[in-house]
Amino acid sequence: DLSGNCKQSIAYLFADDSALYFNNVTRGSFATIVEDMKIVYEWFRINKLSFNVAKTSFIIFDRSCDLEKIAIPLAMENEYFNIDETKSQKYLGLMIDSQLKFHDHIDFVKSKVAKRIGAMYRSKNLLPLKYRKMFANALVLPVFDYLDVIYSRACKGRLSDLDILYKKVAKIALDVPAQESSISVYKDMGWLPLHLRRQLHLSSFMFRIIKGNCPANFDNKFTYVSGGSRDASNCNLYIPKSKNHKEFSYLGTTCWNILPHELRDLDDIKTFSNSLKAQLLFSATNDDGYLTNNSYDHVYNPISTASAAVNLTNMPPQIREVLESIQTTSR
């Protein structure tokens, strides 16, 4: 019942992470925070729980990173303490900074991956290829994937740093020289290039939204283009105007509008994800004009497998099977 008692904020409670979200809070006006924190403190006291001040902090989203940290004083019946501001906070596994640049989170991902790379490198002569691939897929790949739809809005340089580590993991797993072509390595691993992997996850999330299998917060966030335009005839979504192209509404609709209709018309998310992954991997390995681009607003438009005059026999069996089914559907 804690969330129902908070008057000025919206409470999101999880097993090991809880947060209160406030609107219209500035560095000079934080009375709403004081009011709700007193309610939280009293709720803890009534339920005979201890309030851990050392693990309690707040973050204000600012445009400037040079502002000094502040502290909010709280005076209770028999206790007086401060809640300190932080510029970066780990929340549900995501390092959130006050400017939403996600530099701290990418450093966090790099640190976790670097430790696993060290373990892979030391054990690569002891493990056969099958188990090296299992190690990479089970213990390293999820670190890149976790919440990448959110932190993918970081700057190109930071995302390129992750790309370097991603390639290194694949090459250690296959035990190939560092000079080996990245595309051939990805093909042998069955991996997409990292920026296409993020595009796949964003497209899959859009698929859930369009099909109505998503949180209620996303209901009615997207509309189809109306009228007699080409976008309307293709059943494309309306792309909202965006100055920095970082809004989810802009990136999501851009990803969705380039999808072929045979993928949009699917009903199952697993089939959609596998089919789109196969199409992206096929395109990246056969498109002569393909270039890695880690810009957050770049969306790669894959070549059509239905019209491409390319032999599929060199593709991995699972990928080839999906691509052949896409071609059959298109015909």
C-alpha positions, -999 to 999 in steps of 0.1 A, spaced: 0 0 0 30 23 -1 23 35 -36 -12 44 -27 0 66 2 24 87 -19 6 119 -29 31 138 -50 49 110 -68 44 78 -87 60 48 -70 75 18 -89 83 -10 -65 104 -41 -73 119 -68 -51 153 -51 -47 148 -17 -64 122 10 -56 118 45 -70 96 75 -67 90 96 -98 83 134 -93 73 160 -118 83 197 -117 111 193 -93 140 219 -96 171 225 -75 154 253 -57 120 237 -53 118 202 -39 90 205 -13 71 176 -30 101 153 -24 102 162 13 64 156 17 65 122 2 97 111 18 82 118 52 53 96 42 77 68 32 97 72 64 65 69 85 53 39 65 86 22 73 83 30 110 47 17 112 57 -15 95 87 -19 118 112 -16 89 145 3 89 150 32 65 185 29 50 196 65 44 230 54 29 212 36 1 187 64 -6 195 91 -31 178 112 -57 187 123 -92 176 154 -111 177 153 -149 196 184 -160 210 197 -193 243 207 -176 267 183 -159 286 211 -141 260 219 -114 270 211 -79 253 183 -60 227 193 -34 212 175 -4 176 175 7 173 178 45 146 157 62 136 164 98 116 136 114 104 132 150 136 119 165 160 120 136 175 145 112 193 134 80 201 145 44 192 127 12 221 133 -12 219 139 -49 237 116 -73 247 121 -109 245 85 -118 224 57 -103 221 20 -110 184 11 -113 172 -23 -124 206 -31 -139 207 2 -159 232 29 -150 211 61 -154 229 94 -155 214 129 -150 217 138 -187 206 104 -201 237 100 -221 243 64 -208 281 68 -208 282 53 -173 261 23 -184 283 16 -214 314 17 -191 296 -7 -168 289 -31 -198 325 -28 -209 337 -37 -175 315 -68 -172 323 -80 -207 361 -75 -202 360 -98 -172 343 -125 -193 366 -120 -222 395 -127 -199 379 -160 -188 372 -170 -224 408 -162 -235 423 -183 -207 401 -213 -213 399 -212 -251 426 -239 -254 408 -261 -230 373 -259 -244 362 -273 -278 345 -249 -303 310 -260 -292 315 -250 -256 333 -217 -265 302 -207 -285 280 -217 -256 301 -196 -232 298 -166 -255 261 -170 -261 251 -177 -225 275 -154 -205 285 -126 -228 258 -119 -253 231 -111 -227 253 -84 -212 252 -66 -246 215 -73 -251 201 -62 -217 181 -29 -221 200 -21 -254 168 -5 -267 173 22 -241 210 28 -240 213 26 -278 207 63 -278 242 69 -266 267 87 -289 283 69 -318 318 68 -302 305 50 -271 285 25 -291 316 18 -313 335 9 -281 310 -19 -275 313 -30 -311 350 -36 -306 344 -58 -276 316 -76 -294 339 -85 -323 366 -97 -299 342 -120 -281 332 -137 -314 368 -141 -326 380 -156 -293 350 -180 -294 360 -192 -329 397 -189 -322 404 -170 -354 430 -142 -359 421 -107 -350 424 -97 -387 396 -121 -397 366 -104 -414 340 -95 -389 311 -104 -412 324 -139 -418 329 -143 -380 293 -132 -373 280 -156 -400 298 -185 -383 285 -175 -349 250 -169 -362 252 -134 -348 241 -101 -362 264 -71 -362 258 -53 -329 240 -23 -344 216 -47 -363 211 -66 -331 198 -34 -314 176 -28 -345 162 -63 -342 153 -58 -305 137 -24 -312 117 -39 -342 106 -68 -320 94 -44 -293 74 -24 -319 59 -57 -331 46 -63 -296 32 -28 -294 14 -30 -328 0 -64 -319 -13 -52 -285 11 -73 -264 27 -45 -244 22 -24 -213 -8 -1 -213 16 29 -214 22 23 -251 -15 21 -261 -24 47 -287 11 60 -290 14 53 -327 -10 61 -355 -11 50 -392 -7 74 -420 -40 84 -436 -49 97 -469 -39 88 -504 -1 89 -500 24 61 -506 29 57 -469 -8 53 -464 -11 27 -491 18 8 -475 1 10 -440 31 28 -426 31 45 -392 32 83 -389 68 94 -380 66 123 -356 89 153 -359 121 150 -339 150 174 -334 176 149 -321 160 117 -334 163 101 -299 126 98 -291 113 62 -289 83 73 -311 107 84 -339 131 54 -338 104 29 -333 83 40 -363 113 43 -385 122 7 -377 87 -5 -383 81 13 -416 110 -4 -434 97 -39 -425 83 -59 -454 46 -68 -451 53 -106 -449 70 -98 -415 44 -73 -403 16 -98 -410 30 -125 -387 12 -132 -355 39 -148 -333 67 -127 -318 92 -157 -319 86 -163 -356 89 -125 -363 122 -122 -344 137 -153 -360 126 -142 -395 138 -107 -392 171 -119 -377 176 -142 -407 168 -115 -432 192 -90 -415 220 -116 -413 214 -126 -449 215 -90 -461 246 -80 -440 266 -110 -455 254 -105 -491 249 -67 -495 279 -52 -512 269 -18 -499 266 -28 -463 286 -8 -438 287 -9 -400 270 22 -386 267 27 -349 248 60 -350 218 57 -327 194 70 -354 207 49 -383 183 22 -395 195 -4 -419 171 -13 -447 180 -49 -456 179 -62 -492 149 -83 -501 155 -121 -498 126 -126 -522 142 -107 -551 179 -113 -543 195 -137 -568 218 -152 -542 223 -189 -534 212 -197 -499 232 -229 -496 261 -212 -479 239 -199 -451 236 -218 -417 208 -244 -419 185 -226 -394 189 -193 -412 184 -209 -446 152 -225 -435 137 -192 -423 148 -173 -454 133 -199 -477 100 -197 -458 101 -159 -463 106 -162 -500 77 -187 -503 54 -163 -484 64 -134 -506 56 -153 -537 
